[in-house]
């Protein structure tokens, strides 16, 4: 940023992204350095800036709608992603082909922005791109990473070499990068000659001072296997809670309205989210939802619902159907879950059959559509045919939403549990009678928690 006033970030880490909630792939242009943790500078539907603070004048219609033309080269950060896709999972393993296609679509948008920059500023216009990938580097993860490098075709690759065998891998042999970082002659047809590989060591915790090391120690002094740190799932829950509450500062400033409950929401490096008074669940339960008629959106169920549907007629009756024509099993699969709020082009929205025939990821449940943000299907009124949706996305952007896309990003229990103050459990009836339950309350396959350590007591 010292050399270029604006930098584009292509965030392809769908599990722990930098500027978006989990489950999304996004292209964002920034003009200020990101010096805080991801939940702090995450973009929450246009209601907060890249430092997580609420805007005094909120967001006007003009600033909330993405604009192809840049106004004010250094006049503040973009309040929205330039483009985003809802992948609907926390790992690229769920659907590698769609993951790579989404990366390719976001790159096309980056090339458009690059051309606009040059048209407006001439030879002085340049928009560098920084790509953030995930940490899956073995087996299929390595092949996906290789494909992403082929799509992006970067000039420089920064490889962070892990301390363990699972995090150590060789990039140079696969991508034709010779000793010293230069590209071999046989690979010049596929890679730019300026491609350089920079190998960096991973972060060494021994360099921390005593205070930092003490803060990283486990709360359980009897743990025999070393410090117990918050897991990746804990960090994802933190991001999701901050997102739906409108930003990190908004979440941090929440207080219980019950006298005597003065403790605030915080995140512990060992225990994850600490919300003793269930303020997160109480706040979301008291929010006024948007009422969305079935007929106004098309619905795409989570990928698991399409398992076993081999014929195109079976898939066509479940995938991308208008809400008022969708089966109950599709609607109930979305109840109580996180969905992508996506937009179709006018041609796709008017002719869904052509979308079904032309889209080569039909059956995965993850259409490649532009996504303006995430929402929670709080409840479904089958009688009046209405979805009730909670989302921090600005109303101006919501007017463009044409599709609800289901996924496998679980809704944290902190978002629905209200402790002793709960008079009901709003999502308890998800999927009853259909054998399909939402992933929001743990309906996904049980996973082991190998990182947990029990204290030894004799």
C-alpha positions in Angstrom: 0.0 0.0 0.0 3.0 2.3 0.2 3.4 2.0 -3.6 -0.2 1.3 -4.7 -3.2 3.2 -3.3 -5.4 0.2 -3.8 -4.9 -3.6 -3.5 -7.2 -6.4 -4.5 -7.5 -9.4 -2.2 -8.8 -12.7 -3.6 -9.8 -14.7 -0.6 -10.1 -18.4 -1.4 -9.9 -19.8 2.2 -13.5 -20.8 2.6 -12.9 -22.1 6.2 -11.1 -19.1 7.7 -11.4 -16.2 5.3 -9.9 -12.8 5.9 -12.7 -10.4 4.9 -15.8 -12.5 4.7 -17.7 -15.1 6.8 -16.9 -18.8 6.4 -18.4 -20.5 3.3 -17.7 -17.6 0.9 -15.0 -16.9 -1.7 -14.6 -13.1 -2.3 -12.7 -10.5 -4.2 -12.3 -7.2 -2.3 -10.4 -4.0 -2.9 -8.8 -2.2 0.1 -6.9 1.0 0.5 -5.8 0.6 4.1 -3.7 -2.1 5.8 -5.4 -4.8 7.7 -3.8 -4.8 11.2 -6.5 -6.6 13.2 -7.9 -10.1 13.5 -10.3 -11.2 10.7 -13.5 -10.9 12.8 -12.6 -7.2 13.5 -12.1 -6.1 9.8 -14.6 -8.6 8.3 -17.2 -7.0 5.9 -20.7 -7.4 7.3 -23.1 -6.5 4.5 -22.0 -2.9 4.1 -22.7 -1.9 7.8 -19.1 -1.7 8.9 -15.7 -0.8 7.4 -12.6 -2.8 7.2 -11.7 -2.0 10.8 -15.1 -3.4 12.0 -16.4 0.0 13.2 -20.0 1.1 12.6 -20.3 4.0 10.2 -21.8 7.1 11.7 -24.0 7.8 8.7 -24.7 4.0 8.1 -24.6 3.1 4.4 -26.3 5.1 1.7 -27.9 3.5 -1.3 -25.1 4.9 -3.5 -22.2 3.5 -1.4 -23.9 0.2 -0.8 -24.3 -0.8 -4.4 -21.1 -2.0 -6.1 -20.0 0.5 -8.7 -17.8 -0.5 -11.7 -16.3 3.0 -11.8 -13.9 4.0 -9.1 -14.7 7.3 -7.5 -11.9 8.8 -5.5 -8.7 6.8 -5.9 -7.7 7.0 -2.3 -11.0 8.0 -0.8 -11.6 5.1 1.7 -12.2 1.4 1.6 -14.8 -0.3 -0.5 -17.8 -1.1 1.7 -18.7 -4.2 -0.3 -16.9 -7.1 -2.0 -16.4 -6.4 -5.6 -17.6 -10.0 -6.3 -18.3 -13.0 -4.1 -19.6 -16.6 -4.4 -21.2 -18.7 -1.8 -19.3 -22.0 -1.8 -21.4 -23.4 1.1 -18.7 -25.4 2.9 -15.6 -24.9 5.0 -13.3 -27.0 2.8 -12.6 -27.2 -0.9 -12.8 -31.0 -0.5 -16.6 -30.7 -0.6 -16.6 -29.9 -4.3 -13.2 -29.2 -5.9 -14.5 -28.6 -9.4 -17.0 -25.9 -8.3 -14.3 -24.4 -6.1 -12.0 -23.9 -9.0 -14.8 -22.6 -11.2 -15.7 -20.0 -8.6 -12.0 -18.9 -8.4 -12.0 -18.6 -12.2 -15.1 -16.4 -12.1 -13.7 -14.1 -9.5 -10.5 -13.8 -11.5 -12.6 -12.6 -14.5 -14.0 -9.9 -12.3 -10.5 -8.9 -11.2 -9.4 -8.5 -14.9 -12.4 -6.2 -15.4 -11.4 -4.1 -12.5 -7.8 -4.0 -13.7 -9.0 -2.7 -17.1 -11.1 0.0 -15.5 -8.2 1.1 -13.4 -6.0 1.5 -16.5 -8.8 3.3 -18.4 -9.2 5.8 -15.6 -5.6 6.4 -14.6 -3.7 5.5 -17.8 -0.2 4.0 -17.4 -0.3 5.0 -13.7 -3.2 2.7 -13.0 -2.3 -0.6 -11.5 -4.3 -2.9 -9.2 -2.0 -5.6 -7.5 -3.7 -8.8 -6.5 -3.0 -10.7 -3.3 -4.5 -14.3 -3.1 -5.2 -16.0 0.2 -5.4 -19.8 0.0 -6.2 -22.4 2.6 -3.8 -24.6 4.5 -4.7 -27.9 2.9 -1.5 -28.9 1.1 -1.5 -32.7 1.0 -3.0 -35.1 -1.5 -6.1 -33.7 -3.2 -5.4 -30.4 -1.4 -2.1 -30.1 -3.2 -3.8 -30.7 -6.6 -6.5 -28.1 -5.9 -3.7 -25.6 -4.9 -1.9 -26.4 -8.1 -5.1 -25.7 -10.1 -5.6 -22.4 -8.4 -2.1 -21.4 -9.2 -2.8 -22.2 -12.8 -6.0 -20.1 -12.7 -4.4 -17.1 -11.0 -1.0 -17.3 -12.7 0.8 -15.3 -10.0 4.1 -13.5 -10.4 5.2 -14.5 -6.8 4.3 -17.4 -4.6 4.9 -17.2 -0.9 5.2 -20.7 0.6 5.0 -20.9 4.4 6.9 -24.0 5.3 5.4 -25.8 8.4 7.3 -27.3 11.2 5.6 -30.7 10.9 5.6 -33.2 8.0 1.9 -32.6 7.4 2.6 -28.9 6.6 5.8 -29.5 4.6 5.5 -29.7 0.8 7.5 -29.0 -2.4 6.1 -26.5 -4.8 9.0 -26.0 -7.1 9.0 -29.5 -8.7 5.3 -29.4 -9.7 5.1 -25.9 -11.0 8.3 -25.8 -13.0 10.1 -23.3 -10.7 13.8 -24.0 -10.9 16.5 -23.4 -8.2 16.7 -19.8 -7.1 13.0 -19.1 -8.0 13.5 -18.9 -11.7 11.1 -20.7 -14.1 12.6 -23.5 -16.2 12.6 -23.1 -20.0 10.2 -26.0 -20.4 7.5 -24.2 -18.4 7.5 -20.8 -20.1 4.5 -21.7 -22.2 2.4 -22.1 -19.1 3.8 -19.7 -16.6 5.1 -16.1 -16.7 8.9 -15.9 -16.7 8.8 -13.7 -13.6 7.2 -16.3 -11.4 9.2 -16.6 -8.2 8.9 -18.9 -5.2 9.6 -17.5 -1.8 9.8 -20.0 1.0 9.2 -18.6 4.5 9.4 -20.3 7.9 6.3 -20.7 9.9 5.6 -18.5 12.9 7.8 -19.5 15.9 6.0 -19.1 19.2 9.3 -19.2 21.1 9.9 -15.7 19.9 6.9 -14.4 22.0 7.6 -12.6 25.2 6.7 -14.1 28.6 3.4 -12.3 28.8 2.3 -13.6 25.4 3.4 -17.1 26.2 1.4 -17.0 29.5 -1.7 -15.9 27.6 -1.3 -18.9 25.3 -1.1 -21.4 28.1 -4.0 -23.7 28.9 -6.7 -22.8 31.4 -6.3 -26.4 32.6 -3.1 -26.7 34.6 -3.4 -30.5 34.7 -3.3 -30.9 30.9 -0.4 -33.2 30.1 -0.2 -32.7 26.4 0.7 -29.0 26.3 -1.5 -25.9 25.8 -5.1 -26.4 24.7 -5.9 -23.8 22.1 -9.2 -22.8 20.5 -9.9 -24.9 17.5 -10.5 -23.8 13.9 -14.2 -24.5 14.6 -14.1 -22.0 17.5 -12.6 -19.3 15.3 -15.3 -20.0 12.6 -18.0 -19.6 15.3 -16.5 -16.3 16.3 -16.6 -15.0 12.8 -20.2 -16.2 12.2 -21.5 -14.6 15.4 -19.7 -11.3 14.7 -21.1 -11.3 11.2 -24.7 -11.8 12.0 -24.6 -9.3 14.9 -23.4 -6.6 12.5 -19.6 -6.5 13.2 -17.1 -7.1 15.9 -17.7 -3.8 17.7 -21.4 -4.3 17.7 -21.0 -7.8 19.2 -18.4 -6.6 21.8 -20.7 -3.8 23.0 -23.7 -6.0 23.6 -24.9 -6.3 27.2 -27.6 -8.4 28.8 -30.8 -6.4 29.6 -31.3 -8.5 32.8 -30.0 -6.8 36.0 -27.0 -8.4 37.5 -25.7 -9.9 34.2 -22.9 -7.5 33.4 -20.3 -9.8 31.8 -19.5 -9.0 28.1 -18.9 -11.3 25.2 -15.3 -12.1 24.6 -13.1 -14.6 22.8 -10.6 -16.7 24.7 -7.7 -18.3 22.9 -8.2 -21.5 24.9 -12.0 -21.7 25.2 -13.3 -19.8 22.1 -16.4 -17.6 22.5 -17.3 -16.7 26.1 -20.9 -15.6 26.4 -22.0 -16.6 30.0 -25.3 -14.7 29.7 -26.3 -16.1 26.3 -26.5 -12.5 24.9 -25.8 -13.6 21.3 -28.7 -16.0 21.2 -31.0 -13.5 23.0 -30.0 -10.7 20.6 -30.6 -12.7 17.4 -33.9 -14.0 18.8 -35.1 -10.5 19.4 -34.2 -9.2 16.0 -36.9 -8.4 13.5 -36.5 -10.7 10.5 -37.2 -10.0 6.8 -40.3 -11.6 5.5 -39.6 -13.1 2.0 -42.4 -14.6 0.0 -41.8 -18.1 -1.4 -42.5 -16.9 -5.0 -39.8 -14.2 -5.0 -36.8 -16.5 -4.7 -35.4 -19.7 -6.1 -34.1 -22.3 -3.6 -31.1 -24.5 -3.8 -30.9 -27.2 -1.1 -27.7 -28.4 0.6 -25.7 -30.8 -1.4 -26.6 -33.8 0.8 -30.3 -33.6 -0.2 -29.4 -34.3 -3.8 -27.4 -37.5 -3.0 -29.1 -40.4 -4.8 -30.9 -38.2 -7.3 -29.4 -39.4 -10.6 -31.9 -38.4 -13.2 -32.2 -34.9 -14.5 -35.9 -34.9 -13.7 -35.3 -35.7 -10.0 -32.6 -33.0 -9.8 -34.7 -30.5 -11.7 -37.6 -30.8 -9.1 -35.2 -30.1 -6.2 -32.5 -27.7 -7.6 -33.2 -24.1 -8.4 -37.0 -24.3 -8.1 -39.1 -21.3 -7.2 -40.0 -21.3 -3.5 -43.7 -21.6 -4.0 -43.2 -24.6 -6.2 -40.5 -26.3 -4.1 -41.2 -29.5 -2.2 -41.6 -29.4 1.6 -38.4 -31.5 2.0 -36.4 -28.7 0.2 -37.9 -25.9 2.3 -37.4 -27.7 5.6 -33.8 -28.5 4.7 -33.2 -24.7 4.8 -35.0 -24.0 8.0 -32.7 -22.9 10.8 -29.6 -22.9 8.6 -27.2 -20.5 7.0 -27.9 -19.7 3.4 -26.2 -17.7 0.7 -28.1 -14.7 -0.5 -27.4 -14.8 -4.2 -28.2 -13.0 -7.5 -29.0 -14.4 -10.9 -28.8 -12.5 -14.1 -32.2 -11.6 -15.7 -31.8 -14.2 -18.4 -31.0 -16.9 -15.8 -33.8 -15.9 -13.6 -36.3 -15.9 -16.4 -35.1 -19.2 -17.9 -34.0 -21.5 -15.1 -34.2 -24.5 -17.4 -31.3 -23.2 -19.5 -29.3 -22.6 -16.3 -29.9 -26.2 -15.3 -28.7 -27.5 -18.6 -25.7 -25.2 -19.0 -24.4 -25.3 -15.4 -21.9 -28.2 -15.2 -22.1 -28.4 -11.4 -25.8 -29.4 -11.3 -26.4 -31.9 -8.6 -23.8 -30.5 -6.2 -26.3 -28.0 -4.7 -23.8 -25.1 -5.1 -24.7 -23.0 -8.2 -22.1 -20.5 -9.2 -23.9 -17.2 -8.6 -22.9 -13.8 -7.2 -23.4 -13.6 -3.5 -24.2 -10.4 -1.5 -23.9 -12.1 1.9 -25.3 -14.7 4.3 -28.6 -15.1 6.0 -30.2 -17.3 8.6 -33.6 -18.8 7.7 -35.0 -18.2 11.2 -38.4 -19.9 10.4 -40.7 -20.8 7.6 -44.4 -20.1 7.4 -45.9 -22.8 5.2 -49.4 -21.5 5.5 -48.6 -18.0 4.3 -45.7 -19.2 2.2 -43.1 -16.8 3.7 -39.4 -17.2 4.8 -38.3 -15.2 7.8 -34.6 -14.3 7.3 -32.0 -12.6 9.6 -29.1 -10.9 7.8 -26.8 -7.9 8.3 -26.8 -7.2 4.5 -28.0 -3.7 3.6 -31.6 -3.5 2.3 -30.4 -1.9 -1.0 -28.4 -5.0 -1.8 -31.2 -7.4 -0.7 -33.4 -6.1 -3.5 -31.1 -7.9 -5.9 -31.4 -11.2 -4.2 -33.1 -13.9 -6.3 -31.9 -17.1 -4.8 -31.4 -18.8 -1.4 -28.5 -21.3 -1.6 -28.2 -23.9 1.1 -24.9 -25.1 2.4 -23.1 -27.0 5.1 -21.8 -24.1 7.2 -23.2 -24.9 10.6 -24.9 -22.3 12.7 -23.1 -22.0 16.0 -25.0 -23.1 19.1 -24.2 -19.6 20.6 -26.6 -18.1 18.0 -29.6 -20.1 19.0 -29.1 -21.1 22.7 -30.7 -18.7 25.2 -30.0 -20.6 28.4 -32.4 -20.3 31.3 -34.2 -17.4 29.5 -35.3 -19.6 26.6 -39.1 -20.1 26.4 -38.8 -22.2 23.2 -36.2 -23.6 20.9 -37.1 -22.1 17.5 -35.4 -24.7 15.3 -36.2 -27.9 17.1 -38.7 -29.1 14.4 -36.3 -28.9 11.4 -36.9 -31.7 9.0 -39.4 -33.6 11.2 -41.2 -36.2 9.1 -38.8 -36.0 6.2 -35.6 -37.4 7.5 -33.8 -34.2 6.7 -32.5 -32.1 9.5 -30.6 -28.8 9.3 -26.9 -28.8 10.0 -27.4 -25.8 12.3 -28.1 -28.0 15.3 -25.6 -30.7 14.8 -27.3 -32.8 12.1 -24.0 -33.3 10.3 -21.9 -36.3 10.7 -20.3 -36.5 14.2 -16.6 -35.6 14.1 -13.9 -36.5 16.6 -12.3 -33.8 18.7 -8.8 -35.2 18.8 -7.4 -31.9 20.0 -9.3 -32.2 23.3 -7.2 -33.3 26.3 -8.5 -34.6 29.6 -6.9 -33.8 32.8 -5.3 -36.8 34.6 -6.7 -37.4 38.0 -5.6 -40.2 40.2 
